[in-house]
Amino acid sequence: MAYDSTSVREILDKARAEGREALTSPEGKLLCDAYGIPIAGEGLANTAEEAVDIAGKIGTAVAMKIVSPQILHKTDAGCVVVDVVGEQAVRSAYGEILANARSHDPDATIHGIQVQQMVTSGHEVIIGATTDPTFGKVVAFGLGGVLVEVLQDVTFRLAPVQATDARAMLDDIAAADVLRGARGAEAADTDALADVVRRLSDLVTDFPEIREFDLNPVFAGSDGATAADVRVLVETGEVTQPEQRSQEEILRTMNRLMKPDSVAVIGASSEEGKIGNSVMKNLINGGYSGDIYPINPKADEVLGRTAYAGIAEVPGNVDVAVFTVPAKLVPSALEECGRKEIPAAVLIPSGFAETGNDELQQQVVDIARQYDIRLLGPNIYGYYYTPKDLCATFCTPYDVRGGVALTSQSGGIGMAILGYSRTTKMGVSAIVGLGNKSDVDEDDLLTFFEQDDNTNCVAMHLEDLKDGRSFVETARRMTRKKPVVVLKAGRTEMGARAASSHTGALAGNDKVYDDILRQSGVVRAPGLNEMLDYARGLPTLPTPQGENVVIITGAGGSGVLLSDACVANDLDLMHIPPDLDQAFREHIPPFGAAGNPIDITGGEPPSTYEATIKLALRDPRIHAVILGYWHTIVTPPMVFAELTVRAAEEARAAGIDKPIVASLAGDTEVEKASDHLFEHGIVAFPYTTEKPVAILGAKYQWARSAGLIIP
Amino acid sequence: MAYDSTSVREILDKARAEGREALTSPEGKLLCDAYGIPIAGEGLANTAEEAVDIAGKIGTAVAMKIVSPQILHKTDAGCVVVDVVGEQAVRSAYGEILANARSHDPDATIHGIQVQQMVTSGHEVIIGATTDPTFGKVVAFGLGGVLVEVLQDVTFRLAPVQATDARAMLDDIAAADVLRGARGAEAADTDALADVVRRLSDLVTDFPEIREFDLNPVFAGSDGATAADVRVLVETGEVTQPEQRSQEEILRTMNRLMKPDSVAVIGASSEEGKIGNSVMKNLINGGYSGDIYPINPKADEVLGRTAYAGIAEVPGNVDVAVFTVPAKLVPSALEECGRKEIPAAVLIPSGFAETGNDELQQQVVDIARQYDIRLLGPNIYGYYYTPKDLCATFCTPYDVRGGVALTSQSGGIGMAILGYSRTTKMGVSAIVGLGNKSDVDEDDLLTFFEQDDNTNCVAMHLEDLKDGRSFVETARRMTRKKPVVVLKAGRTEMGARAASSHTGALAGNDKVYDDILRQSGVVRAPGLNEMLDYARGLPTLPTPQGENVVIITGAGGSGVLLSDACVANDLDLMHIPPDLDQAFREHIPPFGAAGNPIDITGGEPPSTYEATIKLALRDPRIHAVILGYWHTIVTPPMVFAELTVRAAEEARAAGIDKPIVASLAGDTEVEKASDHLFEHGIVAFPYTTEKPVAILGAKYQWARSAGLIIP
């Protein structure tokens, strides 16, 4: 689009030069004009004739008000007249306002009388932009009045938005039906609204010094949309953009960090109970086959490996230095690493920013920057990368290889990841602690995992993002290929920020994270347990090829709960066509229910489960299968599990791989049966109808956003 | 209140006599007048002078429209004029409407011209009543326009409502702030609105033949509320109320059913695999010490017990007959039970209404009624009552005694209850299958459990309620004493009902169940797994004495997630007073965080956990404690569990019993530690921060509704 950037630059420079935080209304209008944002016509009149002239050009009813720095409460001073129509009325309003202004304050400086188009018909919406501390420029859209102010029915997107994103925002609010013409009202011109959103997003992107921008209200009729008022706040200080590394730069080091050929342990120790001892033990017992160099000036060897007094003395190249020394010893040792040209340092020790010692952390970061060392941590448990049998951590080794990489900002959550993984035998490629994130963050890890063939799913616990915009960019790229699950902690914490604009105030909650993470294709886990379940389940399930989900159940009661769960997880219960219905009916008792759920009834033998499952797998119109098993003497749990695995494997051999999830209701034997199913690619849980369906729902959410399902 | 019931009776009788389903607008208005519901003034004019007279009495602008059975689309026919002010205008509108009516349809019967007060200022709300198939008369309240129609922001209550309930409805909608005067608008006269709700609820209660009643819109200003329009639908057929047993009547039989001294098994068998064999085995192996009478005409004894050819031949009294014969044999055997005066029959067999055989089920119900036998089932797994070691089921015995009674409508869910109970060693008083609920339902069971000293919590899975009103009554009484958890399946199923009124249409979803269950003090579980977790957790926790919740955590990351969970579960994180803050600080490292969560930091020894937990238990200002444990070498899981149990037991010995829940993050040893904690009255889970807090939240929800916490 052709924008008049020069005018905008002039206005902003002038306001900033004058140290102003807010633009005047005419300045705001000029910004709108420069970017083609339709705004109510207006002009500044210094004579009654000028007022008549402006009103004539506007051509509709106008509002008139004084422009004077001294007269703040214009209405109280009798300096506002609305709904003025016709030459005579404009003239008389002009005189009235001027007289009232003079009698209100004879010394007031009067810049003139503003004549403004009155726009009041159509749907009232708010379109705005603000600068989020995490994500930078975001645009907001909501319905005006009660909906946005009382119910906070508003949606956010990272700026700039594409046309399709801008359209999607209009559908993304709870009251979207209103714009579509619910209750017999006129439908809004959504093209025009989306266009305003896009133009505003371009404006704030082109001019980062615009801090907040409200178009409130915007009136949208069936043909066009016009903003009635504009409010613009600018940054008074310097505007800087976070520095960013190139993808190549990130990968060069991340590959050496995650797949090192040699690891040095700074502070390696033979003494039981020391962190330097635990890390050494885990590296060795974990089976790491690269070189391990213990660094300890007081030892000749540690756990049978030759020890070195300092890193400089290590004979070969070192990819990673794992620090297990107290915080205060880190800076000098890190300098040595720098001189040895070690590209990555893993800082296990605590005692940095998390204990208030920001200075020490900054010192370490400065040294790392000087020597171009990437830092993981500090204040972490370390990290695992199973394809290299690497357990560089003070926890215990973990060796079940698999496709999911997990990261956590908090050590406690890291321990929960480890325990959950071990108890469920979850196949893992990596577990990484991020701690204080003094350098390496989720963004760097995603960039690595994206191209890591050993990883097909990533699950991340995070409390904040250092650079949300960069994370979204990486996540967007990554989630086209592999699912990313995010547990965002602190979701209910209201951002305690001072916002002067409406949009700024609305952005002060978790909704910004929610909308933007979704926009980046990330599946957001509602809690820790869900994050772990999704991490375990998502790589287990193949990607569905379409939206048709079928429930086959032995228990009618489970069928109802599974249907509830489908609705809750945004899954489409397939409408079964008559021929398929007939085919299912041939396998189930006459009093069973075909349709969907397909209720095969409780007393059925294994053959009924088997025939219906096979039918569902074979029919190409069905894309995913949910099983509700009911424990009976006729079909015991392991019999069910084995027949299901057999059916799935037969289908896979025939080139059919559909997601299958199962809910097992029964006595404790269903636990073993669930494990057996899970081990064979079927996501199964005992005593719950919700969990398997939630995991299927998460898989669908990812597949849809990755464009892998054509609706 | 003084209501004019006579007028209402006359109007309704007339309409019903005429076979009309809908009242006319003037009739509706008369109903409002009779019950003191303020409604816009109106009258029917047959001359222009009459119209002027009516308009004069109303005293504001009026709307005028034709009243003619033939002219349905009044506006199109030019037979509606609004905003009429003044004698002259009324006269001219009268003439215009009449002329247009005649030209539209010269043969139309004209009853006159309706002159109606125009009310359009103030908040627009909808107040209505409908007849719910489950709950009978319910009243609804919502904000008019977009909020109720697009966002379905509406709330329901069982009619009649008390004044406090009516007031609570106004606060119960999402947009409640609007009525309180959000956005600088005038606050609504909530007393007047609540009064309308209450009067309407009285009206529909007094006259059950009123099927649906819409006051839409009602305009509420700062002083009063006036309905602008009324729509009333009546039942054209006979109106019957469900018959109800007295509490004494219910208890007399339920006590014999649940605590029988003797049980007969109709169809008892020695043959492995038969249901009659499983039930016999479970009764014997379960340790039931009452008399067991196997009934089998072809055997002399079954499993060592003397068998009888028929129930008539049993020498002693029989409290319960458990049926294990095929469905078609039930009626004749049930008649024999009737003649033997057996008060309760447990019908395990399927093949009744659930397979479409409604007739057979009705036959059985008729026989039961004739002989005054209460029926459990048919189509159930049976039931357990552990205080009597009674396992009258074809499943397997269960013997962990405890305070929770569980019931399920579905057999599959029953099996999940059994499996979950066994694997978690949940202490249970009863597990009861309800199946087709041909007779005994949740209501009867609640009446029994209410007075059963062996039961202190009830968890129910249900798909429908036979008589919702009676359930609510019983639940209201019961939940004052003991928590009731309900898993309502089919919650997302839209009621497919034909509704002619606005309120009727709004009531066609799960919101009615949700509001009314909450109103009855029931804790609604969002899913099966939560129902089971609540059932296990609620009786474990003592009742909190106040709202002050404190989090003590070793992992900052868990602290954030636990705080999120508190907000999600409506728990108040206590604002810690300075002296208490200081007291906590004395135990934690300087870089730890006091406040709430209290972050003792990860590297701390057992003594830090112990000191802070003891402090939290001792301080009377703290009412509940959430623990976030982080697995470290310094404080291993079992050490944490044991010290916590010790602290809790010491406190209990000193007469302090506060709810404590714990989230354990760590390697697999945390599973054993969680079990140990649970066994000692502390609700603890590994790998989740959400579950323990959700259970505490459920306990609080119950305690608040039971009036046990003074806010």
Interface residues (C-beta under 8 A of the other chain):
Chain A: L143 G145 V146 L147 E149 V150 L151 D153 A174 A175 D177 V178 A182 R183 G273 S350 E354 T355 G356 C395 T396 S408 Q409 S410 G411 G412 I413 M415 A416 L418 G419 Y420 R422 T423 H461 E463 L487 A489 G490 R491 T492 E493 P526 G527 L528 N529 L532 T553 G554 A555 G556 G557 S558 V560 L561 S563 D564 A565 V567 A568 P589 F591 G602 G603 G628 W630 H631 I633 A665 G666 D667 T668 E669 V670 E671 P686 Y687 T688 T689 E690 K691
Chain B: G145 V146 L147 E149 V150 L151 D153 A174 A175 D177 V178 A182 R183 G273 S278 S350 E354 T355 G356 C395 T396 S408 Q409 S410 G411 G412 I413 M415 A416 L418 G419 Y420 R422 T423 H461 E463 L487 A489 G490 R491 T492 E493 P526 G527 L528 N529 L532 T553 G554 A555 G556 G557 S558 V560 L561 S563 D564 A565 V567 A568 P589 F591 G602 G603 G628 W630 H631 I633 A665 G666 D667 T668 E669 V670 E671 P686 Y687 T688 T689 E690 K691
